[in-house]
Amino acid sequence: MPRPKGLLLDAAGTLISPSEPAAEVYLRFAGRYGCKLSEAEVLANFRRAFNKPWTKSLTRYVGDGREFWDFIIAETTGIQDKQLLEELYAYYKQPGAWHITEGAPYALQLIRQSGMKLAVVSNFDTRLRPLLEALELAPLFDTIVVSAEVCAEKPNPLVFETACQQLDIEPAEALHVGDDRRNDVSGARDAGCYAWLWGVDVKSFSELAAKLIVPERTSLYE
């Protein structure tokens, strides 16, 4: 792999992650509405709901994503209540609900200073852009591509192609890094980009910066 001109980065699970386990948060909020499930049951329900086919639209995150999250919350907790939806929705809109992966801001500054263009490429609803602003991460990127805004979700190549177009580079000049084999790695490669699996091919932002900023270490690109 030649040294890329652009770095595409997944958001949730790579750049940021929830500050608390989802099951704990859902149970804390839903408990006020009578949910008596155990944390293990909530976690199992959440995973099952997330893996169910979403048939109401081509993408899960349409606009603000409330319809999708209403479904997830009801399937997870057994409670369908608009107020519960709004409380959980507002919680995850707050920067305090999210943790920035260690070393990310500094490493991304170094990578960008080396001349590489940066983009966030994420399956997310319209909360992502203001969330990244609140976390002071948005200024580190040249563009932010959100699935809800482009009406396509990874692994659809359109998401990656849109990011490359906005960075004014070819897909073959881009490297995408994300934590999902299908959505991030397979999706990016189908679009013509290179791809690394977060946690396997690269395990930290300091390692990512080292691999991208020191091109003479060619073995890192193979």
C-alpha positions as CSV (number, residue, x, y, z in Angstrom):
1,M,0.0,0.0,0.0
2,P,1.4,3.4,-0.9
3,R,1.3,6.2,1.6
4,P,-2.4,7.4,1.6
5,K,-3.4,10.9,0.9
6,G,-6.5,10.6,3.0
7,L,-7.4,8.9,6.2
8,L,-11.1,7.9,6.7
9,L,-12.0,7.2,10.3
10,D,-15.0,5.4,11.8
11,A,-16.6,7.2,14.7
12,A,-18.4,5.0,17.3
13,G,-16.1,2.2,18.4
14,T,-13.0,3.7,16.9
15,L,-12.7,7.5,17.5
16,I,-15.2,7.6,20.3
17,S,-17.1,5.1,22.5
18,P,-19.9,5.2,25.1
19,S,-18.7,6.3,28.5
20,E,-20.9,3.6,30.1
21,P,-22.0,0.2,28.9
22,A,-25.3,0.6,27.0
23,A,-27.1,-2.0,29.1
24,E,-26.3,0.0,32.3
25,V,-27.6,3.2,30.8
26,Y,-30.8,1.7,29.3
27,L,-31.6,-0.1,32.6
28,R,-31.0,3.1,34.6
29,F,-33.4,5.1,32.5
30,A,-36.0,2.3,31.8
31,G,-36.1,1.4,35.5
32,R,-37.9,4.6,36.1
33,Y,-40.6,3.3,33.8
34,G,-41.0,-0.1,35.4
35,C,-38.4,-2.2,33.6
36,K,-37.5,-5.1,35.8
37,L,-35.1,-6.9,33.5
38,S,-31.5,-7.8,34.6
39,E,-28.5,-6.1,33.0
40,A,-27.7,-9.3,31.2
41,E,-31.2,-9.5,29.7
42,V,-31.1,-5.9,28.6
43,L,-27.7,-6.5,26.9
44,A,-29.0,-9.6,25.1
45,N,-32.1,-7.8,24.0
46,F,-30.1,-4.8,22.8
47,R,-27.8,-7.0,20.7
48,R,-30.7,-9.0,19.3
49,A,-32.6,-5.8,18.4
50,F,-29.6,-4.3,16.7
51,N,-29.1,-7.4,14.6
52,K,-32.7,-7.5,13.4
53,P,-33.3,-6.5,9.8
54,W,-34.6,-2.9,9.6
55,T,-37.4,-2.8,7.0
56,K,-38.9,0.6,7.4
57,S,-36.4,2.4,5.3
58,L,-33.2,1.7,3.3
59,T,-31.1,3.0,6.2
60,R,-31.5,2.8,9.9
61,Y,-30.6,6.3,10.6
62,V,-33.0,8.5,8.7
63,G,-32.6,12.1,9.8
64,D,-32.4,12.3,13.6
65,G,-32.9,8.5,13.8
66,R,-35.7,8.7,16.4
67,E,-37.8,6.0,14.7
68,F,-35.0,3.5,14.7
69,W,-34.0,4.3,18.3
70,D,-37.7,4.0,19.4
71,F,-37.6,0.5,18.0
72,I,-34.3,-0.4,19.7
73,I,-35.4,0.9,23.1
74,A,-38.7,-0.9,23.0
75,E,-37.1,-4.2,21.9
76,T,-34.4,-3.8,24.5
77,T,-36.4,-2.8,27.6
78,G,-39.9,-4.0,26.8
79,I,-41.2,-0.5,27.2
80,Q,-42.4,1.7,24.4
81,D,-42.7,5.2,25.8
82,K,-42.0,8.5,24.0
83,Q,-40.6,10.1,27.1
84,L,-38.2,7.3,27.6
85,L,-37.1,7.6,24.0
86,E,-36.5,11.4,24.5
87,E,-34.6,10.9,27.7
88,L,-32.2,8.3,26.2
89,Y,-31.9,10.2,23.0
90,A,-30.9,13.4,24.9
91,Y,-28.5,11.5,27.0
92,Y,-26.5,10.2,24.0
93,K,-26.5,13.7,22.5
94,Q,-24.4,14.9,25.4
95,P,-20.6,14.9,25.1
96,G,-20.4,13.4,28.6
97,A,-22.0,10.2,27.3
98,W,-19.0,9.6,25.1
99,H,-15.3,8.8,25.7
100,I,-12.6,10.0,23.2
101,T,-10.2,7.1,22.5
102,E,-6.9,7.7,24.2
103,G,-4.4,9.7,22.1
104,A,-6.8,10.4,19.3
105,P,-6.6,14.2,19.2
106,Y,-2.8,14.5,19.3
107,A,-2.3,11.7,16.8
108,L,-4.8,13.1,14.4
109,Q,-3.1,16.5,14.6
110,L,0.2,15.0,13.7
111,I,-1.3,13.0,10.8
112,R,-2.9,16.1,9.5
113,Q,0.2,18.2,9.9
114,S,2.0,15.6,7.8
115,G,-0.1,16.6,4.9
116,M,-2.8,13.9,5.0
117,K,-6.5,14.8,4.7
118,L,-8.9,13.5,7.3
119,A,-12.5,12.5,7.3
120,V,-15.0,10.9,9.7
121,V,-17.1,8.2,7.9
122,S,-19.8,7.0,10.2
123,N,-23.2,5.1,10.4
124,F,-24.9,7.6,12.7
125,D,-27.9,9.9,12.9
126,T,-27.7,13.7,12.7
127,R,-26.5,14.0,16.3
128,L,-23.0,13.1,15.3
129,R,-21.9,16.4,13.8
130,P,-22.8,18.6,16.8
131,L,-21.5,15.8,19.1
132,L,-18.1,16.0,17.5
133,E,-18.2,19.7,17.7
134,A,-19.0,19.5,21.5
135,L,-16.1,17.0,21.9
136,E,-13.8,19.5,20.1
137,L,-13.0,16.8,17.5
138,A,-14.7,18.3,14.5
139,P,-11.9,20.8,13.8
140,L,-9.4,17.9,13.3
141,F,-11.2,16.8,10.2
142,D,-11.5,18.2,6.7
143,T,-15.0,16.6,6.3
144,I,-17.5,14.6,8.2
145,V,-19.7,12.1,6.3
146,V,-22.7,10.9,8.2
147,S,-24.9,8.1,6.9
148,A,-28.1,9.9,7.8
149,E,-27.1,12.8,5.7
150,V,-26.0,10.9,2.6
151,C,-28.9,8.4,2.8
152,A,-26.6,5.4,2.6
153,E,-24.8,3.3,5.3
154,K,-21.6,1.4,5.4
155,P,-20.8,-1.1,3.8
156,N,-22.4,0.8,0.9
157,P,-19.5,2.0,-1.2
158,L,-21.3,5.3,-1.7
159,V,-20.4,6.4,1.8
160,F,-16.7,6.0,1.2
161,E,-16.9,7.5,-2.3
162,T,-18.6,10.5,-0.9
163,A,-15.8,11.0,1.6
164,C,-13.2,10.7,-1.0
165,Q,-15.0,13.2,-3.3
166,Q,-15.2,15.7,-0.5
167,L,-11.5,15.2,0.2
168,D,-10.7,15.6,-3.5
169,I,-8.9,12.2,-3.6
170,E,-9.4,8.9,-5.4
171,P,-10.6,5.9,-3.4
172,A,-7.3,4.2,-4.1
173,E,-5.5,7.1,-2.3
174,A,-7.6,6.6,0.9
175,L,-7.2,4.4,4.0
176,H,-10.2,3.7,6.1
177,V,-9.9,2.6,9.7
178,G,-12.8,1.1,11.6
179,D,-13.9,-1.6,14.1
180,D,-16.3,-3.6,12.0
181,R,-15.1,-6.2,9.5
182,R,-18.1,-5.9,7.2
183,N,-19.1,-2.3,7.4
184,D,-15.6,-0.8,7.6
185,V,-13.1,-3.2,6.1
186,S,-15.2,-4.9,3.4
187,G,-17.2,-1.8,2.6
188,A,-14.1,0.4,2.2
189,R,-12.3,-2.2,0.0
190,D,-15.4,-2.6,-2.2
191,A,-15.2,1.2,-2.7
192,G,-11.6,0.9,-3.8
193,C,-10.0,2.1,-0.6
194,Y,-7.5,0.4,1.6
195,A,-8.7,-0.6,5.0
196,W,-7.4,-1.5,8.4
197,L,-9.5,-3.2,11.1
198,W,-9.3,-1.2,14.4
199,G,-8.1,-3.5,17.2
200,V,-6.4,-5.9,14.8
201,D,-4.4,-4.1,12.1
202,V,-3.9,-1.1,14.3
203,K,-4.6,-1.0,18.0
204,S,-4.0,2.6,19.1
205,F,-3.8,6.1,17.8
206,S,-0.2,6.4,18.6
207,E,0.4,3.3,16.5
208,L,-1.7,4.7,13.7
209,A,0.3,7.9,13.7
210,A,3.6,6.0,13.6
211,K,2.5,3.9,10.7
212,L,1.2,6.9,8.6
213,I,3.9,9.5,9.4
214,V,7.0,7.3,8.8
215,P,6.7,6.3,5.2
216,E,10.2,4.9,5.0
217,R,9.1,2.0,7.2
218,T,7.5,0.4,4.1
219,S,6.7,-2.9,5.8
220,L,4.0,-1.2,7.7
221,Y,2.1,-0.6,4.5
222,E,2.2,-4.1,3.2
